[in-house]
Amino acid sequence: MAQSNAGRSAVPAGAALMVKNTLHLQGQDLDRLHEELDGNVAKSTNVKRAFMRYRYRLPTIRIDIKQSAGAATGLHYATRDLSGTGLSVLHSAYVHVGGPCMVHLPHPMSGITPLEAKIVRCRHVQGSIHDVGIRFTAPIKVRDYLSLDPFEGRFTLEKVDAEKLNGGLLHVEDSAMDRKLVRHFLKDTSLNIVSAEDGTSGLKRASEGFDLILCDFNMPDMDGAKFVEALRAASVQTPVLIASADTSPATRDRIRACRAAAFVAKPMTSETLLRAVAEFLLLGGTGSDGGGVMSSTLPEDDPRMQFVQEFCAEMKKTAAVLNKAVEVEDVDAIRRVCFQVKGAAPSMGFDTLAVMAETALKAVDASMSVPESLKPLKTLASACQRIRGVGLRKAS
């Protein structure tokens, strides 16, 4: 498995060494080159970017660069950095800027992922070595490709426009001062912030449907890990950010085990909190349980986009109807909701939501029992509450 300082990219052991990169360097020789180039970068002025760059040091990755005649040249390059919008690699020759290409990016779960991209930079660094910048046609979720330690506080966006942050945030915190501080840090956003003073009241409010939950780890009635576990047991899949000043090994293990979406260290700063919230509300980031904001996949110029926000509002009402039907075990009402979501969601760019509705419907039809179908029904209701019309494309 290849590894960078910012995280790990899942590549089968030894696979990256089967094909040499264009530099014909590997191992310690390649590491020394990276260290030398890192030193040169540190001396230069770094412009603050919208997306964070992560060190992404694979010995080789395949990129097919399309030539003017239409043919594509497939070569293997040593990688340098990865961000939500692009990749930088090292190459032994000059590459024409503006040319289209296909990047074959290793994904930890689904293997090699082909991504359409374009060459946007080719800078000579030394000898015959060039630093090549590549921009993806559509932004990616970096967390899908890197195993980032939640305690490192690494979030994809480096610069956040607070005014773009909207949605519902549940803040579970027993300290009145910390609740005030979080509201102050998020005052320039359009977030609807709801506060809960302990885990018990937080669990009651969580079922109302929020886009994100910020939870203190050290609460009087339960710790943050137990809070997350209780949420998941109730089929609430909303991503949870855990905040704490305690970074002891025992606390780290508890937070990792409960599968919280991310960790925010106390004392918080406004910048860190904004980046953490933006990770999930702008980029549609998910926790390890798969919960997170669901965004329409329709192209921005699709005429149906004008109806997406209205559809999202309707689905939030639908979630309430479904939860009520589940509560009274009304199978007929549940089936009507499932058919409604299954039929409408794909037209608005929410294919995943339609699949969830199909799964819930099959579970109900197979058992004709609400208790036996509770998990897929709760998952569907939670997803209906979490859909949004603006997603990753808007954050770029």
C-alpha atoms as one frame of an Amber mdcrd trajectory, in Angstrom:
protein
   0.000   0.000   0.000   1.433   3.336  -1.072   1.481   6.049   1.546   1.813
   9.818   1.732   2.154  12.117   4.715  -1.418  13.302   4.243  -2.947   9.854
   4.029  -2.783   6.543   2.259  -3.879   5.552  -1.176  -4.995   1.941  -1.311
  -2.880   0.217  -3.947  -2.167  -3.543  -3.868   1.257  -4.242  -2.411   3.881
  -4.181  -5.150   1.389  -3.204  -7.868   2.806   0.292  -8.203   6.261  -1.102
  -8.907   5.272  -3.369 -11.780   5.536  -0.523 -14.301   8.269   2.105 -14.173
   7.381   5.763 -14.257   8.739   8.049 -16.969  11.525   9.244 -14.642  12.778
   5.676 -14.196  13.092   6.417 -10.477  11.683   4.543  -7.519  12.345   3.877
  -3.844  14.912   6.078  -2.129  15.924   7.829  -5.356  12.353   9.009  -5.921
  11.977   9.975  -2.250  15.113  12.130  -2.426  13.764  13.923  -5.496  10.471
  14.659  -3.696  12.345  15.998  -0.658  14.434  18.292  -2.839  11.378  19.609
  -4.655   9.513  20.049  -1.354  12.362  22.235  -0.122  12.115  24.441  -3.191
   8.346  24.789  -2.777   8.755  25.761   0.887  10.954  28.702  -0.155   8.377
  30.082  -2.584   5.256  32.076  -1.756   2.220  29.834  -1.585  -1.092  31.249
  -2.814  -4.057  30.135  -0.742  -6.240  27.834  -2.821  -9.885  26.879  -2.620
  -8.992  23.183  -2.219  -6.339  21.724   0.051  -3.449  19.906  -1.588  -2.450
  16.587  -0.058   0.894  14.875  -0.474   0.154  11.935  -2.734   3.333  10.059
  -3.517   2.655   7.030  -5.711   5.634   5.651  -7.681   3.453   5.267 -10.745
  -0.005   6.097 -12.023  -1.313   5.695 -15.554  -2.439   8.770 -17.497  -3.629
   8.683 -21.101  -2.892  11.996 -22.827  -4.879  12.580 -26.017  -2.951  13.878
 -28.995  -4.235  16.367 -31.569  -4.740  13.549 -34.070  -7.139  11.840 -31.658
  -4.882   9.033 -30.474  -4.010   8.701 -26.774  -0.555   8.034 -25.338  -0.682
   6.029 -22.126   2.305   6.487 -19.808   3.021   6.015 -16.122   3.947   9.018
 -13.978   5.166   9.566 -10.420   2.589  11.568  -8.475   3.194  14.564  -6.204
  -0.043  16.032  -4.828  -3.793  15.440  -4.951  -6.664  17.863  -4.357 -10.393
  17.929  -4.957  -9.858  19.524  -8.353  -6.665  17.987  -9.663  -3.378  16.129
  -9.476   0.269  16.986  -9.978   2.773  14.498 -11.410   6.414  14.414 -12.456
   7.381  13.689 -16.063  10.612  13.412 -18.019   9.521  15.717 -20.864   7.434
  18.759 -21.704   3.665  18.272 -22.097   1.491  20.707 -24.039  -0.893  22.652
 -21.840  -4.591  22.461 -22.659  -4.622  18.867 -23.869  -7.305  16.475 -22.591
  -6.303  13.346 -20.696  -7.655  10.431 -18.700  -6.292   9.837 -15.189  -6.542
   6.284 -13.832  -6.776   7.044 -10.107  -6.595   4.168  -7.583  -9.687   3.973
  -5.351  -9.487   1.996  -2.058 -12.842   0.270  -2.619 -13.620   0.239  -6.337
 -10.126  -0.143  -7.811  -8.850   2.038 -10.639 -11.193   4.946 -11.408 -10.872
   6.669 -14.820 -11.260  10.445 -14.486 -11.493  12.886 -17.383  -9.077  15.786
 -16.985  -6.993  18.428 -18.742  -3.321  19.462 -18.618  -3.211  22.948 -17.099
   0.469  23.356 -16.214   3.872  22.080 -17.268   6.786  23.609 -15.390  10.452
  22.668 -15.753  11.976  21.905 -12.334  15.408  20.422 -13.015  17.303  18.471
 -15.671  14.690  16.809 -17.847  12.102  16.718 -15.039   8.834  18.662 -15.397
   6.055  19.260 -12.888   2.743  18.654 -14.672  -0.535  20.012 -13.306  -3.759
  18.223 -14.179  -7.288  19.495 -13.515 -10.202  17.070 -13.262 -13.258  17.821
 -15.386 -15.438  17.319 -12.299 -14.166  17.714  -8.714 -13.654  14.563  -6.668
 -14.082  13.805  -2.981 -10.504  13.434  -1.820 -11.575  11.502   1.258 -12.787
   8.744  -1.046  -9.213   8.234  -2.251  -7.161   8.918   0.877  -7.426   7.316
   4.300  -7.207  10.458   6.405  -6.803  10.208  10.159  -9.763  12.117  11.664
  -7.472  13.448  14.398  -5.241  15.247  11.913  -8.005  17.792  11.283  -7.518
  17.547   7.531 -10.390  18.967   5.516 -10.540  19.297   1.759 -11.380  22.991
   1.416  -8.619  25.442   2.279 -10.703  28.575   1.695 -14.401  28.674   2.621
 -17.009  31.233   1.676 -19.145  31.294   4.841 -22.145  32.719   2.983 -22.443
  29.504   0.951 -22.991  27.401   4.069 -26.652  26.671   4.669 -28.745  23.845
   6.047 -29.450  22.494   9.507 -26.755  22.005  12.167 -27.448  20.329  15.512
 -24.890  21.358  18.152 -24.807  19.031  21.172 -22.751  20.692  23.896 -23.179
  21.028  27.682 -21.047  24.191  27.915 -23.102  27.357  27.402 -19.958  29.312
  26.515 -18.966  26.789  23.823 -22.468  26.946  22.358 -22.183  30.729  22.119
 -18.705  30.466  20.617 -19.826  28.099  17.854 -22.709  30.416  16.967 -20.236
  33.303  16.820 -17.855  31.396  14.541 -20.755  30.548  12.198 -22.500  33.938
  12.342 -21.732  34.754   8.690 -23.317  31.540   7.427 -26.974  30.843   6.643
 -27.031  27.785   8.871 -30.023  27.027  11.060 -28.253  26.099  14.306 -30.181
  24.134  16.928 -28.551  23.544  20.319 -28.934  20.640  22.731 -27.416  20.688
  26.211 -26.683  16.974  26.576 -26.667  13.705  24.679 -30.177  12.682  25.682
 -31.798  15.863  24.386 -29.514  15.726  21.341 -30.799  12.261  20.452 -34.394
  13.500  20.643 -33.671  16.456  18.346 -31.545  14.444  15.864 -34.576  12.610
  14.475 -35.966  15.941  13.219 -33.543  15.803  10.317 -30.293  17.787  10.210
 -27.567  18.034   7.602 -24.781  17.826  10.188 -24.276  17.261  13.920 -21.467
  18.791  15.994 -21.105  16.972  19.298 -18.860  17.450  22.329 -17.121  14.259
  23.413 -17.228  14.842  27.184 -20.891  15.241  28.133 -22.419  14.565  31.560
 -24.905  11.858  30.528 -22.928  10.081  27.776 -19.725  10.559  25.837 -19.635
  11.432  22.146 -18.934   7.851  21.112 -22.034   6.541  22.881 -24.018   9.387
  21.329 -22.962   8.352  17.804 -23.648   4.694  18.551 -27.151   5.581  19.776
 -27.802   7.619  16.633 -26.815   4.752  14.371 -28.906   2.301  16.404 -31.863
   4.599  15.715 -30.964   4.574  11.981 -30.023   8.276  12.011 -27.181   8.479
   9.493 -26.411  12.211   9.777 -22.621  12.810   9.793 -21.269  13.650  13.245
 -18.266  15.848  13.995 -16.879  15.172  17.471 -15.145  18.012  19.297 -12.855
  17.593  22.285  -9.666  18.816  23.919  -8.956  15.220  24.963  -6.679  13.515
  22.437  -5.507  10.707  24.708  -5.013   7.266  23.126  -8.119   5.935  24.881
 -10.303   8.765  23.546  -8.839   8.396  20.056  -9.708   4.693  20.063 -13.270
   5.394  21.244 -13.889   7.998  18.542 -12.429   5.843  15.780 -14.483   2.843
  16.908 -17.792   4.749  16.863 -17.136   5.798  13.248 -17.643   9.522  13.692
 -17.280  11.460  10.459 -14.460  13.701  11.704 -12.791  15.208  14.764 -12.422
  18.901  15.627  -9.875  19.762  18.303 -10.658  22.188  21.095 -10.037  25.038
  21.455 -11.668  25.544  18.052 -10.835  28.307  15.630 -13.313  29.902  13.268
 -11.302  28.757  10.233 -11.122  25.122  11.337 -14.823  24.956  12.175 -15.829
  26.503   8.846 -13.653  24.042   6.948 -15.038  21.110   8.923 -18.648  22.136
   8.312 -17.990  22.900   4.637 -16.521  19.429   4.144 -19.959  17.955   4.673
 -22.350  20.705   3.615 -20.573  21.883   0.453 -18.701  18.784  -0.650 -21.227
  16.174   0.373 -18.632  14.399   2.511 -19.701  11.241   4.270 -18.740   9.418
   7.373 -17.656   5.816   7.367 -21.270   4.764   7.787 -22.224   6.359   4.478
 -24.326   9.138   5.991 -23.960  12.586   4.521 -25.553  15.235   2.364 -27.002
  13.811  -0.860 -26.835  16.169  -3.839 -28.491  16.103  -7.236 -26.324  14.746
 -10.033 -28.118  16.761 -12.727 -25.887  19.045 -14.821 -26.173  22.686 -13.825
 -27.639  23.601 -17.216 -30.316  20.903 -17.058 -33.799  22.523 -17.215 -34.950
  20.257 -14.378 -32.534  21.952 -11.968 -35.130  24.701 -11.414 -37.336  22.118
  -9.689 -34.675  20.416  -7.547 -34.919  22.699  -4.512 -38.700  22.287  -4.473
 -38.241  18.515  -4.707 -35.820  18.557  -1.766 -38.326  20.450   0.367 -41.013
  17.952  -0.624 -38.790  15.017   0.335 -38.238  16.453   3.816 -42.023  16.457
   4.255 -42.122  12.945   2.827 -39.642  11.824   5.491 -42.021  13.048   8.188
 -44.917  11.167   6.562 -42.819   8.007   6.345 -41.697   8.238   9.970 -45.313
   8.649  11.090 -46.400   5.659   8.989 -43.597   3.579  10.498 -44.622   4.652
  13.997 -48.216   3.444  13.516 -47.117   0.480  11.340 -49.239   1.551   8.363
 -47.905  -0.732   5.614 -50.108   0.749   2.877 -48.918   4.293   3.609 -45.313
   3.110   3.702 -45.649   1.444   0.303 -47.185   4.609  -1.181 -44.244   6.682
   0.053 -41.710   4.191  -1.308 -43.370   4.194  -4.729 -43.509   8.002  -4.705
 -39.795   8.361  -3.968 -38.792   5.569  -6.340 -40.716   7.168  -9.190 -39.677
  10.793  -8.695 -36.106  10.736  -7.388 -34.255   9.673 -10.589 -35.785  12.547
 -12.593 -34.268  15.015 -10.116 -30.813  13.388 -10.132 -31.193  11.326  -6.953
 -30.727   7.783  -8.221 -29.310   6.606  -4.888 -32.466   7.752  -3.131 -34.557
   5.743  -5.587 -32.465   2.644  -4.857 -33.068   3.138  -1.125 -36.805   3.378
  -1.769 -36.685   0.179  -3.827 -34.764  -1.602  -1.052 -37.272  -0.482   1.595
 -40.207  -1.495  -0.606 -38.789  -4.976  -1.191 -38.232  -5.422   2.542 -41.817
  -4.456   3.341 -43.298  -6.598   0.551 -41.237  -9.612   1.605 -42.220  -9.524
   5.267 -45.363  -7.321   5.379 -43.972  -6.386   8.778 -42.823  -2.879   9.714
 -40.588  -3.991  12.626 -38.770  -6.464  10.369 -38.272  -3.751   7.714 -37.320
  -1.010  10.140 -33.677  -0.523   9.125 -34.187   0.190   5.365 -37.228   2.336
   6.196 -35.274   4.475   8.662 -32.420   4.725   6.168 -34.821   5.978   3.506
 -36.392   8.527   5.852 -32.968   9.802   6.896 -31.863  10.131   3.263 -35.022
  12.081   2.361 -34.126  14.552   5.094 -30.543  14.950   3.886 -30.950  15.665
   0.174 -29.854  19.037  -1.183 -29.874  20.625  -4.612 -26.399  22.146  -4.380
 -23.448  19.837  -4.082 -19.839  19.302  -5.043 -20.015  21.208  -8.345 -20.927
  24.429  -6.537 -17.938  24.176  -4.194 -15.371  24.285  -6.971
